[in-house]
Amino acid sequence: MDHNLTYQQALDELTSIVAQLENESIPIDELAEKVKRASDLIQYCQSKLNATDSEVKKIINQLENNTEL
C-alpha cells in the first residue's frame, strides 16, 4: 500500500472501484486484482480513521485536563 496516499485519494479510488464493480465494467481478468486493491484501500482508510480518532480523543482529553486547572 502506498503510504503517501491521502485518505481522500484512497477513498476516491475505492469509490471508483465500487462503481466499476456495480456497473460490471471490470474485465474478469482484472476482477481479483481490483477486489484485492479495494480490500487494501478499506484497511488503509480504517487505519487512518482509527489514528485520527485516537489523536482527536487525545487532544480533547488534554483540553479537558487543562480547563480543570
CHARMM internal coordinates of N, CA and C (Angstrom, degrees):
IC EDIT
DIST 1 N 1 CA 1.4569
DIST 1 CA 1 C 1.5231
ANGL 1 N 1 CA 1 C 108.41
DIST 1 C 2 N 1.3006
ANGL 1 CA 1 C 2 N 116.25
DIHE 1 N 1 CA 1 C 2 N 135.87
DIST 2 N 2 CA 1.4656
ANGL 1 C 2 N 2 CA 122.74
DIHE 1 CA 1 C 2 N 2 CA 178.80
DIST 2 CA 2 C 1.5212
ANGL 2 N 2 CA 2 C 108.72
DIHE 1 C 2 N 2 CA 2 C -76.45
DIST 2 C 3 N 1.3366
ANGL 2 CA 2 C 3 N 116.94
DIHE 2 N 2 CA 2 C 3 N 107.73
DIST 3 N 3 CA 1.4640
ANGL 2 C 3 N 3 CA 120.15
DIHE 2 CA 2 C 3 N 3 CA -176.76
DIST 3 CA 3 C 1.5210
ANGL 3 N 3 CA 3 C 112.33
DIHE 2 C 3 N 3 CA 3 C -79.59
DIST 3 C 4 N 1.3313
ANGL 3 CA 3 C 4 N 118.34
DIHE 3 N 3 CA 3 C 4 N -0.89
DIST 4 N 4 CA 1.4586
ANGL 3 C 4 N 4 CA 121.49
DIHE 3 CA 3 C 4 N 4 CA 172.18
DIST 4 CA 4 C 1.5229
ANGL 4 N 4 CA 4 C 110.30
DIHE 3 C 4 N 4 CA 4 C -86.80
DIST 4 C 5 N 1.2996
ANGL 4 CA 4 C 5 N 115.65
DIHE 4 N 4 CA 4 C 5 N -4.16
DIST 5 N 5 CA 1.4565
ANGL 4 C 5 N 5 CA 122.74
DIHE 4 CA 4 C 5 N 5 CA 179.11
DIST 5 CA 5 C 1.5220
ANGL 5 N 5 CA 5 C 109.48
DIHE 4 C 5 N 5 CA 5 C -70.65
DIST 5 C 6 N 1.3159
ANGL 5 CA 5 C 6 N 116.88
DIHE 5 N 5 CA 5 C 6 N 133.56
DIST 6 N 6 CA 1.4575
ANGL 5 C 6 N 6 CA 119.30
DIHE 5 CA 5 C 6 N 6 CA 175.93
DIST 6 CA 6 C 1.5278
ANGL 6 N 6 CA 6 C 108.92
DIHE 5 C 6 N 6 CA 6 C -82.61
DIST 6 C 7 N 1.3121
ANGL 6 CA 6 C 7 N 114.83
DIHE 6 N 6 CA 6 C 7 N 163.58
DIST 7 N 7 CA 1.4623
ANGL 6 C 7 N 7 CA 119.71
DIHE 6 CA 6 C 7 N 7 CA 177.13
DIST 7 CA 7 C 1.5268
ANGL 7 N 7 CA 7 C 109.84
DIHE 6 C 7 N 7 CA 7 C -57.93
DIST 7 C 8 N 1.3346
ANGL 7 CA 7 C 8 N 116.59
DIHE 7 N 7 CA 7 C 8 N -44.38
DIST 8 N 8 CA 1.4678
ANGL 7 C 8 N 8 CA 120.47
DIHE 7 CA 7 C 8 N 8 CA -177.49
DIST 8 CA 8 C 1.5252
ANGL 8 N 8 CA 8 C 111.61
DIHE 7 C 8 N 8 CA 8 C -64.16
DIST 8 C 9 N 1.3225
ANGL 8 CA 8 C 9 N 116.91
DIHE 8 N 8 CA 8 C 9 N -40.60
DIST 9 N 9 CA 1.4683
ANGL 8 C 9 N 9 CA 120.05
DIHE 8 CA 8 C 9 N 9 CA 177.68
DIST 9 CA 9 C 1.5240
ANGL 9 N 9 CA 9 C 110.82
DIHE 8 C 9 N 9 CA 9 C -62.93
DIST 9 C 10 N 1.3229
ANGL 9 CA 9 C 10 N 116.40
DIHE 9 N 9 CA 9 C 10 N -42.97
DIST 10 N 10 CA 1.4637
ANGL 9 C 10 N 10 CA 120.61
DIHE 9 CA 9 C 10 N 10 CA 178.82
DIST 10 CA 10 C 1.5236
ANGL 10 N 10 CA 10 C 110.79
DIHE 9 C 10 N 10 CA 10 C -63.55
DIST 10 C 11 N 1.3159
ANGL 10 CA 10 C 11 N 115.91
DIHE 10 N 10 CA 10 C 11 N -43.03
DIST 11 N 11 CA 1.4650
ANGL 10 C 11 N 11 CA 120.32
DIHE 10 CA 10 C 11 N 11 CA 179.49
DIST 11 CA 11 C 1.5239
ANGL 11 N 11 CA 11 C 110.97
DIHE 10 C 11 N 11 CA 11 C -64.88
DIST 11 C 12 N 1.3292
ANGL 11 CA 11 C 12 N 117.08
DIHE 11 N 11 CA 11 C 12 N -41.74
DIST 12 N 12 CA 1.4695
ANGL 11 C 12 N 12 CA 120.67
DIHE 11 CA 11 C 12 N 12 CA 178.57
DIST 12 CA 12 C 1.5269
ANGL 12 N 12 CA 12 C 111.16
DIHE 11 C 12 N 12 CA 12 C -62.12
DIST 12 C 13 N 1.3381
ANGL 12 CA 12 C 13 N 115.95
DIHE 12 N 12 CA 12 C 13 N -43.41
DIST 13 N 13 CA 1.4640
ANGL 12 C 13 N 13 CA 119.49
DIHE 12 CA 12 C 13 N 13 CA 179.37
DIST 13 CA 13 C 1.5264
ANGL 13 N 13 CA 13 C 110.35
DIHE 12 C 13 N 13 CA 13 C -65.56
DIST 13 C 14 N 1.3187
ANGL 13 CA 13 C 14 N 116.87
DIHE 13 N 13 CA 13 C 14 N -41.68
DIST 14 N 14 CA 1.4580
ANGL 13 C 14 N 14 CA 120.93
DIHE 13 CA 13 C 14 N 14 CA 178.41
DIST 14 CA 14 C 1.5256
ANGL 14 N 14 CA 14 C 110.93
DIHE 13 C 14 N 14 CA 14 C -62.18
DIST 14 C 15 N 1.3158
ANGL 14 CA 14 C 15 N 116.29
DIHE 14 N 14 CA 14 C 15 N -43.00
DIST 15 N 15 CA 1.4718
ANGL 14 C 15 N 15 CA 121.03
DIHE 14 CA 14 C 15 N 15 CA 178.42
DIST 15 CA 15 C 1.5259
ANGL 15 N 15 CA 15 C 110.49
DIHE 14 C 15 N 15 CA 15 C -60.91
DIST 15 C 16 N 1.3182
ANGL 15 CA 15 C 16 N 116.55
DIHE 15 N 15 CA 15 C 16 N -40.29
DIST 16 N 16 CA 1.4629
ANGL 15 C 16 N 16 CA 121.20
DIHE 15 CA 15 C 16 N 16 CA 178.64
DIST 16 CA 16 C 1.5291
ANGL 16 N 16 CA 16 C 111.20
DIHE 15 C 16 N 16 CA 16 C -64.09
DIST 16 C 17 N 1.3157
ANGL 16 CA 16 C 17 N 116.45
DIHE 16 N 16 CA 16 C 17 N -43.77
DIST 17 N 17 CA 1.4716
ANGL 16 C 17 N 17 CA 120.38
DIHE 16 CA 16 C 17 N 17 CA 179.04
DIST 17 CA 17 C 1.5240
ANGL 17 N 17 CA 17 C 110.46
DIHE 16 C 17 N 17 CA 17 C -63.15
DIST 17 C 18 N 1.3239
ANGL 17 CA 17 C 18 N 116.60
DIHE 17 N 17 CA 17 C 18 N -43.47
DIST 18 N 18 CA 1.4751
ANGL 17 C 18 N 18 CA 120.28
DIHE 17 CA 17 C 18 N 18 CA 179.48
DIST 18 CA 18 C 1.5287
ANGL 18 N 18 CA 18 C 110.29
DIHE 17 C 18 N 18 CA 18 C -61.69
DIST 18 C 19 N 1.3261
ANGL 18 CA 18 C 19 N 116.85
DIHE 18 N 18 CA 18 C 19 N -42.30
DIST 19 N 19 CA 1.4706
ANGL 18 C 19 N 19 CA 120.23
DIHE 18 CA 18 C 19 N 19 CA 178.66
DIST 19 CA 19 C 1.5301
ANGL 19 N 19 CA 19 C 110.49
DIHE 18 C 19 N 19 CA 19 C -62.25
DIST 19 C 20 N 1.3276
ANGL 19 CA 19 C 20 N 116.70
DIHE 19 N 19 CA 19 C 20 N -41.15
DIST 20 N 20 CA 1.4689
ANGL 19 C 20 N 20 CA 120.20
DIHE 19 CA 19 C 20 N 20 CA 178.18
DIST 20 CA 20 C 1.5295
ANGL 20 N 20 CA 20 C 110.83
DIHE 19 C 20 N 20 CA 20 C -64.12
DIST 20 C 21 N 1.3298
ANGL 20 CA 20 C 21 N 116.28
DIHE 20 N 20 CA 20 C 21 N -39.80
DIST 21 N 21 CA 1.4601
ANGL 20 C 21 N 21 CA 119.84
DIHE 20 CA 20 C 21 N 21 CA 178.27
DIST 21 CA 21 C 1.5286
ANGL 21 N 21 CA 21 C 111.01
DIHE 20 C 21 N 21 CA 21 C -65.02
DIST 21 C 22 N 1.3312
ANGL 21 CA 21 C 22 N 115.87
DIHE 21 N 21 CA 21 C 22 N -43.27
DIST 22 N 22 CA 1.4654
ANGL 21 C 22 N 22 CA 119.93
DIHE 21 CA 21 C 22 N 22 CA -179.49
DIST 22 CA 22 C 1.5239
ANGL 22 N 22 CA 22 C 111.67
DIHE 21 C 22 N 22 CA 22 C -65.04
DIST 22 C 23 N 1.3232
ANGL 22 CA 22 C 23 N 116.35
DIHE 22 N 22 CA 22 C 23 N -35.14
DIST 23 N 23 CA 1.4729
ANGL 22 C 23 N 23 CA 120.79
DIHE 22 CA 22 C 23 N 23 CA -179.73
DIST 23 CA 23 C 1.5200
ANGL 23 N 23 CA 23 C 112.37
DIHE 22 C 23 N 23 CA 23 C -86.40
DIST 23 C 24 N 1.3264
ANGL 23 CA 23 C 24 N 115.70
DIHE 23 N 23 CA 23 C 24 N -0.73
DIST 24 N 24 CA 1.4645
ANGL 23 C 24 N 24 CA 121.80
DIHE 23 CA 23 C 24 N 24 CA -178.68
DIST 24 CA 24 C 1.5254
ANGL 24 N 24 CA 24 C 110.96
DIHE 23 C 24 N 24 CA 24 C 53.76
DIST 24 C 25 N 1.3548
ANGL 24 CA 24 C 25 N 115.83
DIHE 24 N 24 CA 24 C 25 N 39.31
DIST 25 N 25 CA 1.4621
ANGL 24 C 25 N 25 CA 120.37
DIHE 24 CA 24 C 25 N 25 CA -177.49
DIST 25 CA 25 C 1.5307
ANGL 25 N 25 CA 25 C 113.32
DIHE 24 C 25 N 25 CA 25 C -100.43
DIST 25 C 26 N 1.3245
ANGL 25 CA 25 C 26 N 116.82
DIHE 25 N 25 CA 25 C 26 N 7.85
DIST 26 N 26 CA 1.4649
ANGL 25 C 26 N 26 CA 120.38
DIHE 25 CA 25 C 26 N 26 CA 178.82
DIST 26 CA 26 C 1.5280
ANGL 26 N 26 CA 26 C 107.78
DIHE 25 C 26 N 26 CA 26 C -93.94
DIST 26 C 27 N 1.3162
ANGL 26 CA 26 C 27 N 116.23
DIHE 26 N 26 CA 26 C 27 N 124.23
DIST 27 N 27 CA 1.4731
ANGL 26 C 27 N 27 CA 118.34
DIHE 26 CA 26 C 27 N 27 CA 176.43
DIST 27 CA 27 C 1.5290
ANGL 27 N 27 CA 27 C 110.38
DIHE 26 C 27 N 27 CA 27 C -59.88
DIST 27 C 28 N 1.2995
ANGL 27 CA 27 C 28 N 116.53
DIHE 27 N 27 CA 27 C 28 N 144.93
DIST 28 N 28 CA 1.4582
ANGL 27 C 28 N 28 CA 121.95
DIHE 27 CA 27 C 28 N 28 CA -176.83
DIST 28 CA 28 C 1.5267
ANGL 28 N 28 CA 28 C 111.48
DIHE 27 C 28 N 28 CA 28 C -56.82
DIST 28 C 29 N 1.3168
ANGL 28 CA 28 C 29 N 117.06
DIHE 28 N 28 CA 28 C 29 N -30.82
DIST 29 N 29 CA 1.4641
ANGL 28 C 29 N 29 CA 120.95
DIHE 28 CA 28 C 29 N 29 CA 179.73
DIST 29 CA 29 C 1.5245
ANGL 29 N 29 CA 29 C 112.21
DIHE 28 C 29 N 29 CA 29 C -68.08
DIST 29 C 30 N 1.3199
ANGL 29 CA 29 C 30 N 117.97
DIHE 29 N 29 CA 29 C 30 N -20.71
DIST 30 N 30 CA 1.4605
ANGL 29 C 30 N 30 CA 122.39
DIHE 29 CA 29 C 30 N 30 CA -178.72
DIST 30 CA 30 C 1.5235
ANGL 30 N 30 CA 30 C 113.11
DIHE 29 C 30 N 30 CA 30 C -106.08
DIST 30 C 31 N 1.3256
ANGL 30 CA 30 C 31 N 116.89
DIHE 30 N 30 CA 30 C 31 N -5.46
DIST 31 N 31 CA 1.4625
ANGL 30 C 31 N 31 CA 121.22
DIHE 30 CA 30 C 31 N 31 CA -172.81
DIST 31 CA 31 C 1.5258
ANGL 31 N 31 CA 31 C 113.22
DIHE 30 C 31 N 31 CA 31 C -58.59
DIST 31 C 32 N 1.3133
ANGL 31 CA 31 C 32 N 117.74
DIHE 31 N 31 CA 31 C 32 N -50.93
DIST 32 N 32 CA 1.4676
ANGL 31 C 32 N 32 CA 120.58
DIHE 31 CA 31 C 32 N 32 CA -178.14
DIST 32 CA 32 C 1.5237
ANGL 32 N 32 CA 32 C 110.54
DIHE 31 C 32 N 32 CA 32 C -61.98
DIST 32 C 33 N 1.3222
ANGL 32 CA 32 C 33 N 116.77
DIHE 32 N 32 CA 32 C 33 N -40.29
DIST 33 N 33 CA 1.4717
ANGL 32 C 33 N 33 CA 121.18
DIHE 32 CA 32 C 33 N 33 CA 178.92
DIST 33 CA 33 C 1.5355
ANGL 33 N 33 CA 33 C 110.98
DIHE 32 C 33 N 33 CA 33 C -62.85
DIST 33 C 34 N 1.3160
ANGL 33 CA 33 C 34 N 116.96
DIHE 33 N 33 CA 33 C 34 N -43.05
DIST 34 N 34 CA 1.4702
ANGL 33 C 34 N 34 CA 121.09
DIHE 33 CA 33 C 34 N 34 CA -179.88
DIST 34 CA 34 C 1.5283
ANGL 34 N 34 CA 34 C 111.42
DIHE 33 C 34 N 34 CA 34 C -66.79
DIST 34 C 35 N 1.3288
ANGL 34 CA 34 C 35 N 116.95
DIHE 34 N 34 CA 34 C 35 N -40.50
DIST 35 N 35 CA 1.4617
ANGL 34 C 35 N 35 CA 120.87
DIHE 34 CA 34 C 35 N 35 CA 179.11
DIST 35 CA 35 C 1.5277
ANGL 35 N 35 CA 35 C 110.04
DIHE 34 C 35 N 35 CA 35 C -65.27
DIST 35 C 36 N 1.3346
ANGL 35 CA 35 C 36 N 117.14
DIHE 35 N 35 CA 35 C 36 N -40.33
DIST 36 N 36 CA 1.4663
ANGL 35 C 36 N 36 CA 121.43
DIHE 35 CA 35 C 36 N 36 CA 177.21
DIST 36 CA 36 C 1.5296
ANGL 36 N 36 CA 36 C 110.03
DIHE 35 C 36 N 36 CA 36 C -63.28
DIST 36 C 37 N 1.3217
ANGL 36 CA 36 C 37 N 116.80
DIHE 36 N 36 CA 36 C 37 N -44.60
DIST 37 N 37 CA 1.4643
ANGL 36 C 37 N 37 CA 120.78
DIHE 36 CA 36 C 37 N 37 CA 179.11
DIST 37 CA 37 C 1.5301
ANGL 37 N 37 CA 37 C 109.79
DIHE 36 C 37 N 37 CA 37 C -61.91
DIST 37 C 38 N 1.3179
ANGL 37 CA 37 C 38 N 117.50
DIHE 37 N 37 CA 37 C 38 N -42.52
DIST 38 N 38 CA 1.4685
ANGL 37 C 38 N 38 CA 121.18
DIHE 37 CA 37 C 38 N 38 CA 178.47
DIST 38 CA 38 C 1.5266
ANGL 38 N 38 CA 38 C 110.17
DIHE 37 C 38 N 38 CA 38 C -60.67
DIST 38 C 39 N 1.3072
ANGL 38 CA 38 C 39 N 116.86
DIHE 38 N 38 CA 38 C 39 N -42.67
DIST 39 N 39 CA 1.4634
ANGL 38 C 39 N 39 CA 121.27
DIHE 38 CA 38 C 39 N 39 CA 178.37
DIST 39 CA 39 C 1.5321
ANGL 39 N 39 CA 39 C 110.78
DIHE 38 C 39 N 39 CA 39 C -61.40
DIST 39 C 40 N 1.3246
ANGL 39 CA 39 C 40 N 116.41
DIHE 39 N 39 CA 39 C 40 N -44.83
DIST 40 N 40 CA 1.4659
ANGL 39 C 40 N 40 CA 120.69
DIHE 39 CA 39 C 40 N 40 CA 177.83
DIST 40 CA 40 C 1.5296
ANGL 40 N 40 CA 40 C 111.36
DIHE 39 C 40 N 40 CA 40 C -61.82
DIST 40 C 41 N 1.3228
ANGL 40 CA 40 C 41 N 116.61
DIHE 40 N 40 CA 40 C 41 N -41.76
DIST 41 N 41 CA 1.4667
ANGL 40 C 41 N 41 CA 120.98
DIHE 40 CA 40 C 41 N 41 CA 179.87
DIST 41 CA 41 C 1.5234
ANGL 41 N 41 CA 41 C 111.36
DIHE 40 C 41 N 41 CA 41 C -65.42
DIST 41 C 42 N 1.3224
ANGL 41 CA 41 C 42 N 116.69
DIHE 41 N 41 CA 41 C 42 N -39.32
DIST 42 N 42 CA 1.4623
ANGL 41 C 42 N 42 CA 120.84
DIHE 41 CA 41 C 42 N 42 CA 177.83
DIST 42 CA 42 C 1.5298
ANGL 42 N 42 CA 42 C 109.88
DIHE 41 C 42 N 42 CA 42 C -61.96
DIST 42 C 43 N 1.3212
ANGL 42 CA 42 C 43 N 116.73
DIHE 42 N 42 CA 42 C 43 N -46.29
DIST 43 N 43 CA 1.4688
ANGL 42 C 43 N 43 CA 120.49
DIHE 42 CA 42 C 43 N 43 CA 179.05
DIST 43 CA 43 C 1.5302
ANGL 43 N 43 CA 43 C 110.70
DIHE 42 C 43 N 43 CA 43 C -61.98
DIST 43 C 44 N 1.3219
ANGL 43 CA 43 C 44 N 117.04
DIHE 43 N 43 CA 43 C 44 N -41.36
DIST 44 N 44 CA 1.4581
ANGL 43 C 44 N 44 CA 121.65
DIHE 43 CA 43 C 44 N 44 CA 179.62
DIST 44 CA 44 C 1.5336
ANGL 44 N 44 CA 44 C 110.63
DIHE 43 C 44 N 44 CA 44 C -62.86
DIST 44 C 45 N 1.3334
ANGL 44 CA 44 C 45 N 116.44
DIHE 44 N 44 CA 44 C 45 N -46.16
DIST 45 N 45 CA 1.4695
ANGL 44 C 45 N 45 CA 120.68
DIHE 44 CA 44 C 45 N 45 CA -179.98
DIST 45 CA 45 C 1.5319
ANGL 45 N 45 CA 45 C 110.64
DIHE 44 C 45 N 45 CA 45 C -64.05
DIST 45 C 46 N 1.3205
ANGL 45 CA 45 C 46 N 117.52
DIHE 45 N 45 CA 45 C 46 N -42.06
DIST 46 N 46 CA 1.4643
ANGL 45 C 46 N 46 CA 120.37
DIHE 45 CA 45 C 46 N 46 CA 177.97
DIST 46 CA 46 C 1.5229
ANGL 46 N 46 CA 46 C 111.03
DIHE 45 C 46 N 46 CA 46 C -61.58
DIST 46 C 47 N 1.3110
ANGL 46 CA 46 C 47 N 116.20
DIHE 46 N 46 CA 46 C 47 N -40.98
DIST 47 N 47 CA 1.4572
ANGL 46 C 47 N 47 CA 120.93
DIHE 46 CA 46 C 47 N 47 CA 178.57
DIST 47 CA 47 C 1.5267
ANGL 47 N 47 CA 47 C 111.09
DIHE 46 C 47 N 47 CA 47 C -62.57
DIST 47 C 48 N 1.3356
ANGL 47 CA 47 C 48 N 116.15
DIHE 47 N 47 CA 47 C 48 N -44.86
DIST 48 N 48 CA 1.4689
ANGL 47 C 48 N 48 CA 120.66
DIHE 47 CA 47 C 48 N 48 CA 178.90
DIST 48 CA 48 C 1.5312
ANGL 48 N 48 CA 48 C 110.38
DIHE 47 C 48 N 48 CA 48 C -63.24
DIST 48 C 49 N 1.3236
ANGL 48 CA 48 C 49 N 117.34
DIHE 48 N 48 CA 48 C 49 N -42.52
DIST 49 N 49 CA 1.4584
ANGL 48 C 49 N 49 CA 120.99
DIHE 48 CA 48 C 49 N 49 CA 179.89
DIST 49 CA 49 C 1.5257
ANGL 49 N 49 CA 49 C 111.23
DIHE 48 C 49 N 49 CA 49 C -64.49
DIST 49 C 50 N 1.3222
ANGL 49 CA 49 C 50 N 116.72
DIHE 49 N 49 CA 49 C 50 N -42.67
DIST 50 N 50 CA 1.4691
ANGL 49 C 50 N 50 CA 120.40
DIHE 49 CA 49 C 50 N 50 CA 178.72
DIST 50 CA 50 C 1.5261
ANGL 50 N 50 CA 50 C 111.29
DIHE 49 C 50 N 50 CA 50 C -63.77
DIST 50 C 51 N 1.3274
ANGL 50 CA 50 C 51 N 116.58
DIHE 50 N 50 CA 50 C 51 N -42.23
DIST 51 N 51 CA 1.4687
ANGL 50 C 51 N 51 CA 120.52
DIHE 50 CA 50 C 51 N 51 CA 179.25
DIST 51 CA 51 C 1.5243
ANGL 51 N 51 CA 51 C 110.67
DIHE 50 C 51 N 51 CA 51 C -64.26
DIST 51 C 52 N 1.3207
ANGL 51 CA 51 C 52 N 116.60
DIHE 51 N 51 CA 51 C 52 N -42.02
DIST 52 N 52 CA 1.4642
ANGL 51 C 52 N 52 CA 121.01
DIHE 51 CA 51 C 52 N 52 CA 179.31
DIST 52 CA 52 C 1.5180
ANGL 52 N 52 CA 52 C 110.76
DIHE 51 C 52 N 52 CA 52 C -65.93
DIST 52 C 53 N 1.3350
ANGL 52 CA 52 C 53 N 116.38
DIHE 52 N 52 CA 52 C 53 N -42.23
DIST 53 N 53 CA 1.4582
ANGL 52 C 53 N 53 CA 121.05
DIHE 52 CA 52 C 53 N 53 CA 178.33
DIST 53 CA 53 C 1.5322
ANGL 53 N 53 CA 53 C 110.84
DIHE 52 C 53 N 53 CA 53 C -59.82
DIST 53 C 54 N 1.3262
ANGL 53 CA 53 C 54 N 116.12
DIHE 53 N 53 CA 53 C 54 N -45.24
DIST 54 N 54 CA 1.4661
ANGL 53 C 54 N 54 CA 120.30
DIHE 53 CA 53 C 54 N 54 CA 179.19
DIST 54 CA 54 C 1.5274
ANGL 54 N 54 CA 54 C 111.29
DIHE 53 C 54 N 54 CA 54 C -62.15
DIST 54 C 55 N 1.3146
ANGL 54 CA 54 C 55 N 116.26
DIHE 54 N 54 CA 54 C 55 N -43.73
DIST 55 N 55 CA 1.4622
ANGL 54 C 55 N 55 CA 120.55
DIHE 54 CA 54 C 55 N 55 CA -179.36
DIST 55 CA 55 C 1.5297
ANGL 55 N 55 CA 55 C 111.40
DIHE 54 C 55 N 55 CA 55 C -64.44
DIST 55 C 56 N 1.3234
ANGL 55 CA 55 C 56 N 117.08
DIHE 55 N 55 CA 55 C 56 N -42.14
DIST 56 N 56 CA 1.4659
ANGL 55 C 56 N 56 CA 120.76
DIHE 55 CA 55 C 56 N 56 CA 179.01
DIST 56 CA 56 C 1.5254
ANGL 56 N 56 CA 56 C 110.24
DIHE 55 C 56 N 56 CA 56 C -64.17
DIST 56 C 57 N 1.3245
ANGL 56 CA 56 C 57 N 117.24
DIHE 56 N 56 CA 56 C 57 N -43.46
DIST 57 N 57 CA 1.4689
ANGL 56 C 57 N 57 CA 120.35
DIHE 56 CA 56 C 57 N 57 CA 178.47
DIST 57 CA 57 C 1.5243
ANGL 57 N 57 CA 57 C 111.09
DIHE 56 C 57 N 57 CA 57 C -62.14
DIST 57 C 58 N 1.3236
ANGL 57 CA 57 C 58 N 116.43
DIHE 57 N 57 CA 57 C 58 N -39.86
DIST 58 N 58 CA 1.4613
ANGL 57 C 58 N 58 CA 121.21
DIHE 57 CA 57 C 58 N 58 CA 177.90
DIST 58 CA 58 C 1.5304
ANGL 58 N 58 CA 58 C 110.67
DIHE 57 C 58 N 58 CA 58 C -61.67
DIST 58 C 59 N 1.3135
ANGL 58 CA 58 C 59 N 116.65
DIHE 58 N 58 CA 58 C 59 N -44.45
DIST 59 N 59 CA 1.4659
ANGL 58 C 59 N 59 CA 121.12
DIHE 58 CA 58 C 59 N 59 CA -179.95
DIST 59 CA 59 C 1.5229
ANGL 59 N 59 CA 59 C 110.38
DIHE 58 C 59 N 59 CA 59 C -65.14
DIST 59 C 60 N 1.3151
ANGL 59 CA 59 C 60 N 117.08
DIHE 59 N 59 CA 59 C 60 N -43.08
DIST 60 N 60 CA 1.4661
ANGL 59 C 60 N 60 CA 120.96
DIHE 59 CA 59 C 60 N 60 CA 179.21
DIST 60 CA 60 C 1.5180
ANGL 60 N 60 CA 60 C 110.32
DIHE 59 C 60 N 60 CA 60 C -62.42
DIST 60 C 61 N 1.3291
ANGL 60 CA 60 C 61 N 117.39
DIHE 60 N 60 CA 60 C 61 N -43.04
DIST 61 N 61 CA 1.4642
ANGL 60 C 61 N 61 CA 120.54
DIHE 60 CA 60 C 61 N 61 CA 177.92
DIST 61 CA 61 C 1.5232
ANGL 61 N 61 CA 61 C 111.28
DIHE 60 C 61 N 61 CA 61 C -61.53
DIST 61 C 62 N 1.3252
ANGL 61 CA 61 C 62 N 117.30
DIHE 61 N 61 CA 61 C 62 N -41.51
DIST 62 N 62 CA 1.4498
ANGL 61 C 62 N 62 CA 121.33
DIHE 61 CA 61 C 62 N 62 CA 177.97
DIST 62 CA 62 C 1.5308
ANGL 62 N 62 CA 62 C 111.14
DIHE 61 C 62 N 62 CA 62 C -62.82
DIST 62 C 63 N 1.3225
ANGL 62 CA 62 C 63 N 115.56
DIHE 62 N 62 CA 62 C 63 N -41.50
DIST 63 N 63 CA 1.4730
ANGL 62 C 63 N 63 CA 119.99
DIHE 62 CA 62 C 63 N 63 CA 178.63
DIST 63 CA 63 C 1.5248
ANGL 63 N 63 CA 63 C 110.68
DIHE 62 C 63 N 63 CA 63 C -64.76
DIST 63 C 64 N 1.3183
ANGL 63 CA 63 C 64 N 116.48
DIHE 63 N 63 CA 63 C 64 N -42.87
DIST 64 N 64 CA 1.4683
ANGL 63 C 64 N 64 CA 120.37
DIHE 63 CA 63 C 64 N 64 CA 179.59
DIST 64 CA 64 C 1.5230
ANGL 64 N 64 CA 64 C 110.71
DIHE 63 C 64 N 64 CA 64 C -64.31
DIST 64 C 65 N 1.3107
ANGL 64 CA 64 C 65 N 117.00
DIHE 64 N 64 CA 64 C 65 N -40.37
DIST 65 N 65 CA 1.4709
ANGL 64 C 65 N 65 CA 120.22
DIHE 64 CA 64 C 65 N 65 CA 178.78
DIST 65 CA 65 C 1.5160
ANGL 65 N 65 CA 65 C 111.99
DIHE 64 C 65 N 65 CA 65 C -67.07
DIST 65 C 66 N 1.3137
ANGL 65 CA 65 C 66 N 117.00
DIHE 65 N 65 CA 65 C 66 N -35.76
DIST 66 N 66 CA 1.4656
ANGL 65 C 66 N 66 CA 120.40
DIHE 65 CA 65 C 66 N 66 CA 179.58
DIST 66 CA 66 C 1.5266
ANGL 66 N 66 CA 66 C 112.39
DIHE 65 C 66 N 66 CA 66 C -72.30
DIST 66 C 67 N 1.3189
ANGL 66 CA 66 C 67 N 117.02
DIHE 66 N 66 CA 66 C 67 N -30.34
DIST 67 N 67 CA 1.4691
ANGL 66 C 67 N 67 CA 119.18
DIHE 66 CA 66 C 67 N 67 CA -179.04
DIST 67 CA 67 C 1.5248
ANGL 67 N 67 CA 67 C 111.90
DIHE 66 C 67 N 67 CA 67 C -79.80
DIST 67 C 68 N 1.3340
ANGL 67 CA 67 C 68 N 117.64
DIHE 67 N 67 CA 67 C 68 N -16.08
DIST 68 N 68 CA 1.4636
ANGL 67 C 68 N 68 CA 120.67
DIHE 67 CA 67 C 68 N 68 CA 179.76
DIST 68 CA 68 C 1.5290
ANGL 68 N 68 CA 68 C 111.79
DIHE 67 C 68 N 68 CA 68 C -79.80
DIST 68 C 69 N 1.3239
ANGL 68 CA 68 C 69 N 116.70
DIHE 68 N 68 CA 68 C 69 N -13.22
DIST 69 N 69 CA 1.4669
ANGL 68 C 69 N 69 CA 119.69
DIHE 68 CA 68 C 69 N 69 CA -177.61
DIST 69 CA 69 C 1.4681
ANGL 69 N 69 CA 69 C 112.54
DIHE 68 C 69 N 69 CA 69 C -73.36
END
COOR INIT
IC SEED 1 N 1 CA 1 C
IC BUILD
